[in-house]
């Protein structure tokens, strides 16, 4: 059974760094892109970027490129989304989703950034 | 960037109704479109891929159609568990873009 399992909820202060994760189970991780999607509370879905685990090539949404880093570790079938300096506006739920057709989704990682 | 619009933004319907949601792309995306259902507090779930293919395990009352710039999601015989928000997504050209969503609630 294909599953994407994300890391748990985070509460951070502005300016802090953070890395959240998405681990794939039940399929060959290298064969499928992993996308990251943001959902601000009460709002819609925004695609942030995607990584191809076959070669770790990343495509970013220009709206997010300057602020986040997407990476992976194939040895543990895990993709990451990372910030070096969080802002209050990063408060959201972050989802990972598999492949360019977004066929399987993780359960979401709530991130709260507040002083 | 490809812009996606959805209509209506919300609708009220009764159990058993036929519901149609439309998604329009700002340029030709062939059939590179999916439909997703999201319930409160839950991750989105894919219903339809490549515009008209039903995801395995999704009830057959859901169907999708369209190509190019205009797409439709139809629910034939709305069920209580279908009250949710529905999003379209174009994956033809990055940045991939979602429609703003259509909230379906109980009349």
Backbone of each chain as ProteinMPNN parsed JSONL, in Angstrom:
{"seq_chain_A": "XXXXXXXXXXXXXXXXXXXXXXXXXXXXXXXXXXXXXXXXXXXXXXXXXXXXXXXXXXXXXXXXXXXXXXXXXXXXXXXXXXXXXXXXXXXXXXXXXXXXXXXXXXXXXXXXXXX", "coords_chain_A": {"N_chain_A": [[0.85, -1.193, 0.0], [0.629, 2.139, -0.94], [1.947, 4.853, 0.824], [2.342, 8.121, 2.13], [4.055, 9.547, 4.668], [4.091, 12.12, 6.893], [6.077, 14.376, 8.919], [5.518, 15.54, 12.314], [3.357, 18.079, 13.849], [4.479, 21.48, 14.149], [5.632, 24.164, 16.179], [6.873, 27.308, 16.029], [9.107, 30.169, 16.387], [9.208, 33.438, 14.843], [11.909, 33.882, 12.554], [13.241, 31.571, 13.255], [14.607, 28.377, 12.194], [13.504, 25.556, 10.198], [12.826, 22.191, 9.335], [10.767, 20.034, 7.621], [9.391, 16.752, 6.971], [8.715, 14.082, 4.599], [7.934, 10.861, 4.158], [8.118, 8.097, 2.021], [6.307, 5.09, 1.493], [5.831, 1.717, 0.398], [6.314, 1.783, -2.312], [8.596, 2.32, -5.081], [10.686, 4.758, -4.266], [12.374, 6.39, -5.812], [11.194, 6.56, -8.269], [9.126, 8.376, -8.503], [8.105, 11.746, -8.523], [8.081, 14.086, -5.776], [5.824, 16.387, -4.556], [5.372, 19.566, -2.922], [2.841, 21.224, -1.119], [1.113, 24.081, -0.073], [-1.268, 25.123, 2.372], [-2.841, 27.716, 3.603], [-4.555, 28.536, 6.631], [-8.023, 28.17, 6.199], [-7.905, 28.783, 3.526], [-7.07, 28.195, -0.013], [-5.276, 25.745, -2.038], [-1.793, 25.694, -2.709], [0.792, 25.161, -4.961], [4.101, 24.51, -4.197], [6.524, 23.452, -5.064], [8.537, 20.839, -6.606], [10.331, 17.749, -6.33], [12.437, 15.55, -8.066], [13.22, 12.46, -7.203], [14.929, 10.761, -8.558], [17.109, 12.134, -9.585], [17.38, 14.211, -7.895], [16.612, 16.666, -8.865], [15.1, 19.831, -8.717], [12.103, 21.664, -9.1], [10.842, 24.836, -8.609], [8.045, 26.786, -7.514], [8.017, 30.075, -8.507], [7.013, 31.878, -6.662], [7.691, 30.921, -4.204], [10.338, 30.277, -4.224], [12.512, 31.803, -3.236], [12.426, 31.484, -0.55], [12.209, 28.921, 0.504], [13.642, 25.591, 0.704], [13.804, 22.618, -1.093], [14.524, 19.238, -0.718], [16.009, 15.891, -0.769], [16.433, 12.532, 0.564], [17.326, 9.742, -0.671], [18.083, 7.343, 0.391], [16.578, 6.883, 2.607], [14.076, 7.189, 1.639], [12.839, 9.735, 1.683], [11.566, 13.024, 1.483], [12.173, 16.537, 1.862], [11.189, 19.734, 3.212], [12.308, 22.926, 3.764], [13.038, 25.745, 5.814], [15.045, 28.615, 6.443], [14.649, 30.928, 7.853], [11.897, 31.56, 9.42], [8.671, 33.117, 8.916], [5.8, 34.826, 10.256], [3.811, 34.613, 8.38], [4.232, 32.146, 7.268], [2.719, 30.357, 8.574], [0.715, 27.599, 8.277], [-0.745, 24.636, 6.79], [1.211, 22.064, 5.536], [1.461, 19.966, 2.815], [2.656, 16.931, 1.365], [2.734, 15.41, -1.845], [2.429, 12.795, -4.221], [4.068, 12.391, -7.387], [3.445, 13.827, -10.724], [0.807, 13.836, -11.04], [-0.292, 13.933, -8.57], [-1.186, 11.712, -6.998], [-1.162, 10.34, -4.518], [-1.339, 11.53, -1.17], [0.317, 13.012, 1.652], [-0.462, 13.204, 5.201], [-0.381, 15.766, 6.052], [1.404, 18.495, 7.547], [1.032, 20.598, 10.159], [2.159, 23.88, 10.597], [2.99, 26.343, 12.827], [3.806, 29.665, 13.23], [4.757, 31.921, 15.475], [5.25, 34.658, 17.646]], "CA_chain_A": [[0.0, 0.0, 0.0], [1.394, 3.387, -1.008], [1.677, 5.834, 1.88], [3.278, 9.213, 2.411], [3.914, 9.853, 6.093], [4.765, 13.385, 7.167], [6.484, 14.647, 10.291], [4.459, 16.088, 13.141], [3.101, 19.519, 13.947], [5.581, 22.304, 14.642], [5.376, 25.528, 16.646], [8.165, 27.991, 15.954], [9.101, 31.631, 16.475], [9.763, 34.101, 13.642], [13.36, 33.869, 12.471], [13.788, 30.234, 13.473], [14.688, 27.486, 11.042], [12.648, 24.38, 10.316], [12.779, 21.22, 8.239], [9.73, 19.012, 7.765], [9.72, 15.619, 6.119], [7.673, 13.275, 3.956], [8.565, 9.574, 3.878], [7.305, 7.245, 1.173], [6.269, 3.649, 1.764], [5.009, 0.878, -0.461], [6.621, 1.96, -3.732], [9.993, 2.694, -5.312], [10.712, 6.203, -4.036], [13.098, 7.102, -6.873], [10.434, 6.578, -9.524], [8.008, 9.319, -8.47], [8.333, 13.069, -7.947], [7.332, 14.499, -4.592], [5.428, 17.789, -4.562], [4.965, 20.201, -1.662], [1.663, 22.068, -1.306], [0.778, 24.871, 1.119], [-2.647, 25.545, 2.594], [-3.029, 28.667, 4.69], [-5.849, 28.255, 7.255], [-9.22, 28.729, 5.579], [-7.646, 29.167, 2.133], [-6.92, 27.129, -0.995], [-4.049, 24.963, -2.163], [-0.756, 26.344, -3.527], [1.946, 24.313, -5.248], [5.356, 25.176, -3.845], [7.64, 22.928, -5.831], [8.608, 19.391, -6.724], [11.66, 17.165, -6.468], [12.518, 14.248, -8.721], [14.232, 11.726, -6.422], [15.871, 10.045, -9.426], [18.324, 12.925, -9.725], [17.248, 15.318, -6.938], [16.322, 17.92, -9.556], [13.979, 20.522, -8.082], [11.418, 22.777, -9.757], [10.156, 25.65, -7.627], [7.136, 27.87, -7.852], [8.766, 31.312, -8.245], [6.462, 32.574, -5.492], [8.251, 30.349, -2.981], [11.727, 29.854, -4.436], [13.498, 32.542, -2.447], [12.178, 31.351, 0.888], [12.259, 27.533, 0.963], [14.509, 24.657, 0.004], [13.294, 21.253, -1.187], [15.627, 18.286, -0.878], [15.581, 14.517, -0.461], [17.412, 11.521, 0.944], [16.771, 8.519, -1.255], [18.43, 6.162, 1.204], [15.498, 6.658, 3.568], [12.814, 7.449, 0.928], [12.281, 10.91, 2.357], [11.715, 14.369, 0.936], [12.18, 17.566, 2.893], [10.901, 21.13, 2.94], [13.125, 23.584, 4.766], [13.129, 27.201, 5.908], [16.137, 29.08, 7.302], [14.152, 32.016, 8.692], [10.445, 31.534, 9.308], [7.871, 34.316, 9.13], [4.443, 34.51, 10.714], [3.005, 34.272, 7.2], [4.448, 30.74, 6.914], [1.741, 29.542, 9.3], [-0.071, 26.891, 7.269], [-0.554, 23.188, 6.722], [2.025, 21.7, 4.378], [1.221, 18.602, 2.35], [3.408, 16.382, 0.247], [1.895, 14.626, -2.749], [3.31, 12.04, -5.115], [4.015, 12.374, -8.852], [2.895, 15.047, -11.314], [-0.651, 13.738, -10.989], [-0.702, 14.097, -7.169], [-2.084, 10.581, -6.759], [-1.22, 10.061, -3.079], [-0.994, 12.688, -0.355], [0.589, 12.841, 3.057], [-1.551, 13.629, 6.082], [-0.214, 17.191, 6.321], [2.165, 18.956, 8.714], [0.699, 21.976, 10.548], [3.268, 24.701, 11.073], [2.553, 27.607, 13.417], [4.925, 30.571, 13.495], [4.203, 32.988, 16.305], [6.145, 35.137, 18.706]], "C_chain_A": [[0.887, 1.245, 0.0], [0.969, 4.315, 0.129], [2.762, 6.892, 1.869], [3.034, 9.631, 3.849], [4.755, 11.089, 6.401], [5.113, 13.523, 8.637], [5.39, 15.445, 11.005], [4.396, 17.602, 13.171], [4.275, 20.245, 14.597], [5.061, 23.661, 15.102], [6.726, 26.219, 16.756], [7.977, 29.494, 16.139], [9.632, 32.216, 15.166], [11.284, 34.134, 13.713], [13.991, 32.514, 12.694], [13.814, 29.43, 12.178], [13.824, 26.255, 11.295], [12.862, 23.486, 9.107], [11.688, 20.216, 8.558], [9.968, 17.932, 6.713], [8.492, 14.881, 5.618], [8.332, 11.969, 3.533], [7.613, 8.687, 3.096], [7.44, 5.786, 1.52], [5.451, 2.954, 0.686], [5.241, 1.065, -1.945], [8.09, 2.339, -3.862], [10.109, 4.214, -5.308], [11.331, 6.957, -5.21], [12.275, 7.305, -8.138], [9.384, 7.676, -9.601], [8.421, 10.64, -7.821], [7.581, 13.185, -6.609], [7.09, 15.997, -4.678], [5.182, 18.268, -3.131], [3.881, 21.231, -1.958], [1.364, 22.787, 0.011], [-0.713, 25.16, 1.167], [-2.693, 26.428, 3.825], [-4.41, 28.427, 5.302], [-7.011, 28.965, 6.57], [-9.066, 29.083, 4.114], [-7.44, 27.935, 1.24], [-5.532, 26.508, -0.994], [-3.068, 25.671, -3.099], [0.406, 25.38, -3.711], [3.236, 25.08, -5.007], [6.53, 24.717, -4.705], [7.63, 21.424, -5.826], [10.056, 18.944, -6.827], [11.535, 15.81, -7.139], [13.599, 13.452, -7.989], [15.234, 10.972, -7.283], [17.194, 10.799, -9.542], [18.368, 14.129, -8.792], [17.063, 16.676, -7.615], [15.054, 18.535, -8.968], [13.423, 21.587, -9.013], [10.659, 23.521, -8.666], [9.087, 26.516, -8.276], [7.913, 29.16, -7.553], [8.281, 32.06, -7.006], [7.093, 32.097, -4.189], [9.769, 30.162, -3.05], [12.736, 30.527, -3.521], [13.451, 32.193, -0.965], [12.289, 29.92, 1.419], [13.262, 26.736, 0.145], [13.88, 23.269, 0.056], [14.484, 20.335, -1.447], [15.112, 16.877, -0.619], [16.76, 13.682, 0.019], [16.852, 10.188, 0.487], [17.018, 7.301, -0.367], [17.367, 5.854, 2.252], [14.153, 7.078, 2.98], [12.093, 8.673, 1.488], [12.592, 12.194, 1.588], [11.556, 15.383, 2.06], [11.769, 18.921, 2.331], [11.506, 21.918, 4.089], [13.047, 25.103, 4.652], [14.331, 27.552, 6.785], [15.681, 30.193, 8.241], [12.649, 32.147, 8.513], [9.826, 32.902, 9.549], [6.494, 33.884, 9.637], [3.558, 34.079, 9.553], [3.257, 32.845, 6.695], [3.511, 29.802, 7.678], [0.757, 28.914, 8.313], [0.013, 25.399, 7.558], [0.199, 22.892, 5.428], [1.799, 20.224, 4.068], [2.293, 18.201, 1.345], [2.449, 15.519, -0.574], [2.787, 14.013, -3.82], [3.01, 12.311, -6.573], [3.373, 13.638, -9.405], [1.369, 14.999, -11.356], [-1.183, 13.76, -9.555], [-1.618, 12.952, -6.749], [-2.217, 10.204, -5.285], [-0.698, 11.272, -2.313], [-0.585, 12.241, 1.042], [-0.552, 13.422, 3.887], [-1.47, 15.124, 6.416], [0.607, 17.444, 7.578], [1.751, 20.381, 9.03], [1.939, 22.681, 11.092], [2.688, 26.021, 11.578], [3.783, 28.428, 13.733], [4.367, 31.783, 14.232], [5.193, 33.374, 17.382], [5.502, 34.983, 20.083]], "O_chain_A": [[1.781, 1.383, 0.835], [-0.221, 4.53, 0.36], [3.936, 6.607, 1.632], [1.924, 10.025, 4.204], [5.969, 11.099, 6.195], [4.518, 12.868, 9.493], [4.463, 15.956, 10.377], [5.24, 18.302, 12.611], [4.964, 19.708, 15.465], [4.16, 24.233, 14.488], [7.61, 25.77, 17.486], [6.867, 30.019, 16.062], [10.41, 31.57, 14.464], [11.873, 34.375, 14.767], [15.159, 32.316, 12.359], [13.137, 29.759, 11.204], [13.461, 25.949, 12.431], [13.057, 23.969, 7.992], [11.68, 19.617, 9.633], [10.645, 18.155, 5.71], [7.388, 15.034, 6.142], [9.191, 11.963, 2.651], [6.446, 8.541, 3.459], [8.532, 5.295, 1.805], [4.507, 3.521, 0.135], [4.464, 0.569, -2.761], [8.749, 2.643, -2.868], [9.673, 4.875, -6.251], [10.868, 8.041, -5.565], [12.622, 8.131, -8.983], [8.802, 7.89, -10.665], [9.001, 10.666, -6.736], [6.598, 12.488, -6.358], [8.024, 16.78, -4.85], [4.833, 17.484, -2.249], [3.979, 22.005, -2.911], [1.365, 22.171, 1.077], [-1.344, 25.41, 0.14], [-2.596, 25.945, 4.953], [-5.355, 28.141, 4.566], [-6.996, 30.182, 6.381], [-9.991, 29.626, 3.51], [-7.611, 26.796, 1.675], [-4.732, 26.716, -0.082], [-3.459, 26.183, -4.148], [0.941, 24.845, -2.74], [3.435, 26.167, -5.55], [7.418, 25.504, -5.031], [6.825, 20.798, -5.136], [10.905, 19.668, -7.347], [10.642, 15.023, -6.823], [14.784, 13.748, -8.144], [16.291, 10.58, -6.789], [18.264, 10.192, -9.59], [19.269, 14.963, -8.88], [17.327, 17.715, -7.01], [14.06, 17.843, -8.75], [14.18, 22.327, -9.641], [9.92, 22.913, -7.89], [9.209, 26.922, -9.432], [8.42, 29.318, -6.442], [9.047, 32.788, -6.375], [7.033, 32.798, -3.179], [10.407, 29.915, -2.027], [13.701, 29.9, -3.081], [14.347, 32.57, -0.209], [12.443, 29.712, 2.623], [13.674, 27.139, -0.943], [13.473, 22.802, 1.12], [15.337, 20.622, -2.287], [13.941, 16.681, -0.293], [17.919, 14.075, -0.106], [16.019, 9.582, 1.16], [16.242, 6.346, -0.382], [17.258, 4.725, 2.729], [13.195, 7.3, 3.72], [10.887, 8.641, 1.734], [13.707, 12.414, 1.117], [10.898, 15.125, 3.068], [11.968, 19.217, 1.153], [11.251, 21.617, 5.255], [12.999, 25.665, 3.558], [14.604, 26.859, 7.765], [16.264, 30.38, 9.309], [12.184, 32.774, 7.561], [10.368, 33.731, 10.28], [6.083, 32.736, 9.47], [2.652, 33.264, 9.732], [2.564, 32.384, 5.788], [3.514, 28.593, 7.448], [0.051, 29.625, 7.598], [0.741, 24.959, 8.448], [-0.142, 23.408, 4.364], [1.927, 19.359, 4.933], [2.776, 19.028, 0.572], [1.478, 14.974, -0.048], [3.761, 14.619, -4.266], [1.851, 12.446, -6.962], [2.818, 14.436, -8.649], [0.718, 15.996, -11.667], [-2.387, 13.621, -9.341], [-2.699, 13.185, -6.209], [-3.292, 9.786, -4.855], [0.243, 11.943, -2.737], [-1.07, 11.232, 1.553], [-1.476, 14.043, 3.361], [-2.4, 15.678, 7.002], [0.514, 16.697, 8.552], [2.07, 21.295, 8.269], [2.664, 22.146, 11.931], [1.988, 26.724, 10.85], [4.696, 27.962, 14.415], [3.6, 32.567, 13.673], [5.883, 32.529, 17.952], [6.112, 35.336, 21.092]]}, "seq_chain_B": "XXXXXXXXXXXXXXXXXXXXXXXXXXXXXXXXXXXXXXXXXXXXXXXXXXXXXXXXXXXXXXXXXXXXXXXXXXXXXXXXXXXXXXXXXXXXXXXXXXXXXXXXXXX", "coords_chain_B": {"N_chain_B": [[2.37, 32.114, -16.218], [-0.111, 29.58, -15.785], [-3.433, 30.269, -15.24], [-6.086, 29.189, -13.177], [-9.559, 28.982, -13.036], [-12.579, 28.498, -11.19], [-16.01, 27.597, -11.15], [-19.247, 27.178, -9.678], [-18.143, 29.275, -6.901], [-19.16, 28.406, -4.566], [-21.829, 26.2, -3.596], [-25.133, 25.176, -2.766], [-26.719, 22.168, -2.154], [-28.928, 19.32, -2.37], [-29.195, 16.007, -0.979], [-28.965, 13.513, -3.404], [-29.118, 15.196, -5.579], [-27.9, 16.331, -8.809], [-24.739, 17.567, -9.404], [-22.677, 20.033, -10.839], [-19.483, 21.168, -11.512], [-17.341, 23.618, -12.797], [-14.213, 24.118, -14.357], [-11.799, 26.318, -15.576], [-9.026, 26.916, -17.682], [-6.363, 29.222, -18.294], [-4.943, 28.888, -20.566], [-4.357, 26.428, -23.153], [-4.337, 23.246, -21.773], [-4.36, 20.694, -22.581], [-5.233, 17.536, -21.579], [-4.335, 17.625, -19.021], [-5.234, 17.587, -16.213], [-6.498, 17.36, -12.901], [-8.996, 16.403, -10.468], [-9.859, 17.104, -7.116], [-10.962, 16.234, -3.856], [-11.621, 17.738, -0.769], [-12.086, 17.401, 2.642], [-12.992, 19.0, 5.759], [-10.169, 19.43, 7.844], [-8.778, 17.344, 6.728], [-6.5, 15.748, 4.41], [-6.288, 16.583, 0.904], [-7.931, 14.528, -1.582], [-7.503, 12.575, -4.434], [-9.813, 12.458, -7.077], [-10.318, 12.308, -9.835], [-8.269, 11.831, -12.665], [-6.176, 12.962, -15.355], [-8.181, 14.408, -16.616], [-10.562, 12.844, -17.116], [-10.453, 10.294, -16.07], [-11.405, 7.963, -13.687], [-10.351, 7.765, -10.373], [-9.133, 4.828, -8.826], [-11.29, 3.156, -6.618], [-12.912, 5.303, -6.111], [-16.274, 6.379, -6.008], [-18.58, 5.654, -8.705], [-20.377, 7.657, -9.236], [-19.059, 10.015, -9.499], [-17.697, 11.919, -12.122], [-15.583, 13.089, -14.777], [-14.917, 15.499, -17.344], [-13.837, 17.034, -20.438], [-11.329, 19.058, -22.132], [-8.392, 20.845, -23.177], [-9.192, 23.978, -22.477], [-11.461, 23.989, -20.894], [-13.196, 22.309, -18.362], [-15.081, 19.817, -16.581], [-16.47, 18.69, -13.546], [-18.68, 16.278, -12.472], [-21.162, 15.254, -10.22], [-23.267, 12.703, -9.853], [-26.135, 12.251, -8.264], [-25.852, 13.203, -5.428], [-24.303, 12.407, -2.368], [-24.403, 12.157, 1.275], [-21.758, 12.069, 2.206], [-20.384, 13.499, 0.329], [-20.318, 16.175, 0.717], [-18.18, 18.773, 0.727], [-15.073, 20.46, -0.155], [-14.06, 21.13, -3.457], [-11.381, 20.914, -5.694], [-9.715, 21.837, -8.71], [-6.746, 20.977, -10.56], [-4.055, 21.954, -12.555], [-1.524, 20.245, -14.238], [0.024, 20.62, -16.409], [2.018, 22.463, -16.989], [4.677, 23.794, -15.162], [4.653, 26.747, -13.061], [2.617, 24.455, -11.335], [-0.887, 24.754, -10.922], [-3.669, 25.275, -8.801], [-7.251, 25.429, -8.921], [-9.421, 27.866, -7.313], [-11.231, 26.569, -5.704], [-14.358, 24.927, -4.91], [-16.965, 25.024, -2.762], [-19.146, 22.662, -1.542], [-22.134, 22.494, -0.007], [-24.782, 21.576, 2.33], [-28.125, 21.958, 1.37]], "CA_chain_B": [[1.753, 31.07, -15.413], [-1.474, 29.208, -16.167], [-4.424, 30.596, -14.201], [-7.249, 28.301, -13.139], [-10.755, 29.516, -12.374], [-13.625, 27.516, -10.926], [-17.334, 28.128, -10.867], [-19.326, 28.337, -8.801], [-17.219, 29.211, -5.761], [-19.866, 27.591, -3.579], [-23.185, 25.834, -3.966], [-25.912, 24.403, -1.812], [-27.435, 21.114, -2.865], [-29.58, 18.297, -1.547], [-28.848, 14.61, -1.262], [-29.628, 13.023, -4.604], [-28.98, 16.159, -6.671], [-26.77, 16.303, -9.722], [-23.929, 18.771, -9.196], [-21.659, 20.238, -11.866], [-18.48, 22.197, -11.214], [-16.556, 23.905, -14.001], [-12.854, 24.644, -14.179], [-11.273, 26.866, -16.829], [-7.602, 27.242, -17.702], [-6.084, 30.43, -19.08], [-4.407, 28.453, -21.857], [-4.578, 25.003, -23.445], [-3.591, 22.311, -20.936], [-4.681, 19.35, -23.085], [-6.058, 16.861, -20.555], [-3.459, 17.53, -17.85], [-6.033, 18.154, -15.133], [-7.077, 16.458, -11.916], [-9.987, 16.922, -9.52], [-9.566, 16.665, -5.76], [-11.952, 16.508, -2.823], [-11.035, 17.95, 0.548], [-13.0, 17.58, 3.765], [-12.323, 19.778, 6.818], [-9.192, 18.744, 8.665], [-8.227, 16.198, 6.03], [-5.731, 16.008, 3.195], [-7.03, 16.378, -0.353], [-7.992, 13.169, -2.129], [-7.72, 12.649, -5.874], [-11.016, 11.801, -7.596], [-10.249, 12.184, -11.286], [-6.989, 12.213, -13.24], [-6.162, 13.147, -16.812], [-9.46, 15.032, -16.972], [-11.779, 12.032, -17.162], [-10.237, 8.95, -15.544], [-11.824, 7.838, -12.29], [-9.383, 7.151, -9.467], [-9.562, 3.56, -8.258], [-11.923, 3.248, -5.311], [-13.827, 6.456, -6.056], [-17.59, 5.951, -6.534], [-18.829, 5.973, -10.114], [-21.22, 8.86, -9.378], [-18.158, 11.094, -9.889], [-17.156, 11.828, -13.468], [-14.928, 14.29, -15.275], [-14.868, 15.638, -18.794], [-13.224, 18.255, -20.94], [-9.948, 19.117, -22.602], [-8.032, 22.189, -23.633], [-9.317, 25.018, -21.454], [-12.687, 23.88, -20.108], [-13.325, 20.994, -17.737], [-16.246, 19.691, -15.716], [-16.639, 17.587, -12.596], [-20.098, 16.036, -12.226], [-21.539, 14.272, -9.211], [-24.625, 12.255, -10.147], [-26.729, 11.656, -7.068], [-25.015, 13.65, -4.313], [-24.442, 11.642, -1.125], [-24.007, 12.961, 2.447], [-20.299, 12.119, 2.362], [-19.809, 14.309, -0.751], [-20.26, 17.589, 1.093], [-16.736, 19.002, 0.84], [-14.57, 21.439, -1.112], [-13.483, 20.474, -4.624], [-10.358, 21.707, -6.388], [-9.046, 21.322, -9.897], [-5.303, 21.215, -10.601], [-3.409, 21.721, -13.847], [-0.133, 19.801, -14.129], [0.591, 20.675, -17.751], [3.195, 23.32, -17.07], [4.959, 24.454, -13.888], [4.166, 26.28, -11.769], [1.31, 23.817, -11.322], [-1.819, 25.664, -10.264], [-4.977, 24.792, -8.385], [-8.358, 26.36, -8.903], [-9.679, 28.416, -5.978], [-12.075, 25.678, -4.918], [-15.823, 25.018, -4.879], [-17.49, 24.408, -1.54], [-20.471, 22.075, -1.71], [-22.738, 22.245, 1.306], [-26.135, 21.024, 2.353], [-29.216, 22.939, 1.269]], "C_chain_B": [[0.323, 30.81, -15.911], [-2.405, 29.492, -14.99], [-5.608, 29.641, -14.329], [-8.397, 28.998, -12.428], [-11.764, 28.396, -12.215], [-14.936, 28.234, -10.722], [-18.304, 26.977, -10.633], [-18.268, 28.241, -7.69], [-17.85, 28.425, -4.607], [-21.248, 27.265, -4.113], [-23.818, 25.059, -2.827], [-26.747, 23.398, -2.594], [-28.01, 20.112, -1.876], [-29.065, 16.924, -1.921], [-29.669, 14.144, -2.464], [-29.504, 13.951, -5.801], [-27.821, 15.806, -7.593], [-26.043, 17.637, -9.601], [-22.864, 18.84, -10.288], [-20.771, 21.406, -11.467], [-17.605, 22.362, -12.455], [-15.215, 24.515, -13.628], [-12.35, 25.119, -15.539], [-9.806, 27.234, -16.67], [-7.364, 28.428, -18.622], [-5.4, 30.12, -20.413], [-4.592, 26.944, -21.973], [-3.692, 24.129, -22.555], [-3.861, 20.863, -21.35], [-5.631, 18.681, -22.088], [-5.293, 16.717, -19.244], [-4.114, 18.165, -16.629], [-6.543, 17.057, -14.21], [-8.102, 17.187, -11.069], [-9.734, 16.286, -8.156], [-10.7, 17.079, -4.831], [-11.224, 16.707, -1.504], [-12.135, 18.185, 1.578], [-12.254, 18.303, 4.882], [-11.379, 18.923, 7.659], [-8.526, 17.547, 8.011], [-7.388, 16.636, 4.84], [-6.625, 15.881, 1.973], [-6.915, 14.928, -0.827], [-8.282, 13.284, -3.623], [-8.956, 11.842, -6.265], [-10.859, 11.41, -9.06], [-8.842, 12.564, -11.724], [-7.098, 12.237, -14.758], [-7.557, 13.505, -17.314], [-10.685, 14.142, -16.808], [-11.622, 10.63, -16.592], [-10.538, 8.893, -14.056], [-10.74, 7.143, -11.477], [-9.955, 5.857, -8.913], [-10.135, 3.76, -6.855], [-12.886, 4.408, -5.154], [-15.165, 6.035, -6.671], [-17.848, 6.454, -7.952], [-19.784, 7.151, -10.308], [-20.373, 10.098, -9.706], [-17.687, 10.868, -11.326], [-16.543, 13.16, -13.868], [-14.928, 14.299, -16.79], [-14.143, 16.919, -19.157], [-11.815, 18.056, -21.443], [-9.666, 20.537, -23.055], [-8.107, 23.207, -22.516], [-10.553, 24.879, -20.578], [-12.932, 22.439, -19.658], [-14.506, 21.002, -16.776], [-16.105, 18.487, -14.806], [-18.137, 17.475, -12.326], [-20.248, 14.989, -11.134], [-23.0, 13.934, -9.462], [-25.211, 11.551, -8.941], [-25.862, 11.934, -5.848], [-25.335, 12.835, -3.055], [-23.958, 12.488, 0.053], [-22.501, 13.109, 2.589], [-19.617, 12.982, 1.295], [-19.754, 15.795, -0.41], [-18.834, 17.908, 1.517], [-16.371, 20.162, -0.081], [-13.836, 20.697, -2.226], [-12.535, 21.444, -5.329], [-9.958, 21.031, -7.689], [-7.568, 21.702, -9.826], [-4.804, 20.983, -12.013], [-1.958, 21.325, -13.593], [0.503, 19.745, -15.516], [1.93, 21.391, -17.776], [3.462, 23.953, -15.719], [5.046, 25.967, -14.046], [2.77, 25.668, -11.874], [0.36, 24.689, -10.506], [-3.149, 24.988, -9.995], [-6.023, 25.869, -8.665], [-8.625, 26.818, -7.479], [-10.596, 27.572, -5.115], [-13.565, 25.971, -5.065], [-16.311, 24.287, -3.64], [-18.904, 23.945, -1.786], [-21.038, 21.817, -0.317], [-24.21, 21.886, 1.181], [-27.167, 22.136, 2.267], [-30.165, 22.726, 2.446]], "O_chain_B": [[-0.354, 31.717, -16.395], [-2.181, 29.01, -13.88], [-6.066, 29.329, -15.428], [-8.221, 29.541, -11.337], [-11.798, 27.458, -13.012], [-14.976, 29.343, -10.187], [-18.217, 25.937, -11.285], [-17.584, 27.225, -7.568], [-17.145, 27.851, -3.777], [-21.773, 27.967, -4.977], [-23.147, 24.388, -2.043], [-27.401, 23.748, -3.576], [-27.626, 20.069, -0.707], [-28.566, 16.704, -3.025], [-30.881, 14.346, -2.535], [-29.76, 13.533, -6.93], [-26.895, 15.087, -7.217], [-26.657, 18.701, -9.684], [-22.232, 17.837, -10.62], [-21.252, 22.488, -11.129], [-17.187, 21.385, -13.077], [-15.111, 25.32, -12.703], [-12.463, 24.404, -16.534], [-9.399, 27.792, -15.651], [-8.077, 28.616, -19.607], [-5.294, 30.987, -21.281], [-4.942, 26.273, -21.002], [-2.467, 24.245, -22.573], [-3.625, 19.93, -20.582], [-6.705, 19.207, -21.794], [-5.559, 15.812, -18.454], [-3.618, 19.15, -16.082], [-6.957, 15.985, -14.651], [-8.089, 18.413, -10.961], [-9.436, 15.096, -8.053], [-11.312, 18.134, -5.0], [-10.322, 15.944, -1.161], [-12.995, 19.049, 1.409], [-11.027, 18.234, 4.953], [-11.74, 17.841, 8.122], [-7.788, 16.812, 8.667], [-7.54, 17.745, 4.328], [-7.615, 15.149, 2.001], [-5.957, 14.217, -0.522], [-9.195, 14.002, -4.031], [-9.127, 10.698, -5.843], [-11.228, 10.306, -9.462], [-8.277, 13.527, -11.204], [-7.983, 11.623, -15.354], [-8.035, 12.965, -18.311], [-11.743, 14.624, -16.404], [-12.572, 9.848, -16.628], [-9.999, 9.67, -13.267], [-10.268, 6.067, -11.846], [-11.135, 5.796, -8.568], [-9.543, 4.442, -6.018], [-13.606, 4.484, -4.158], [-15.192, 5.41, -7.731], [-17.396, 7.53, -8.341], [-19.98, 7.599, -11.438], [-20.911, 11.116, -10.142], [-17.32, 9.752, -11.696], [-16.928, 14.217, -13.367], [-14.937, 13.251, -17.436], [-13.871, 17.768, -18.308], [-11.191, 17.021, -21.209], [-10.582, 21.326, -23.286], [-7.194, 23.299, -21.695], [-10.676, 25.606, -19.592], [-12.884, 21.497, -20.449], [-14.883, 22.04, -16.232], [-15.681, 17.411, -15.227], [-18.787, 18.465, -11.989], [-19.554, 13.973, -11.126], [-23.873, 14.786, -9.3], [-24.848, 10.418, -8.624], [-25.223, 11.034, -5.302], [-26.501, 12.61, -2.729], [-23.191, 13.431, -0.138], [-22.015, 14.147, 3.039], [-18.403, 13.179, 1.348], [-19.2, 16.586, -1.173], [-18.337, 17.395, 2.52], [-17.239, 20.77, -0.708], [-13.087, 19.755, -1.969], [-12.845, 22.618, -5.53], [-9.873, 19.805, -7.764], [-7.191, 22.636, -9.118], [-5.088, 19.946, -12.613], [-1.249, 21.984, -12.832], [1.398, 18.939, -15.771], [2.855, 20.99, -18.482], [2.57, 24.595, -15.164], [5.484, 26.432, -15.098], [1.855, 26.277, -12.428], [0.763, 25.291, -9.511], [-3.681, 24.246, -10.821], [-5.722, 27.063, -8.649], [-8.111, 26.222, -6.532], [-10.728, 27.828, -3.918], [-13.972, 27.107, -5.311], [-16.097, 23.085, -3.488], [-19.764, 24.728, -2.189], [-20.492, 21.026, 0.452], [-24.793, 21.891, 0.097], [-27.095, 23.127, 2.994], [-31.161, 23.438, 2.572]]}, "name": "protein", "num_of_chains": 2, "seq": "XXXXXXXXXXXXXXXXXXXXXXXXXXXXXXXXXXXXXXXXXXXXXXXXXXXXXXXXXXXXXXXXXXXXXXXXXXXXXXXXXXXXXXXXXXXXXXXXXXXXXXXXXXXXXXXXXXXXXXXXXXXXXXXXXXXXXXXXXXXXXXXXXXXXXXXXXXXXXXXXXXXXXXXXXXXXXXXXXXXXXXXXXXXXXXXXXXXXXXXXXXXXXXXXXXXXXXXXXXXXXX"}
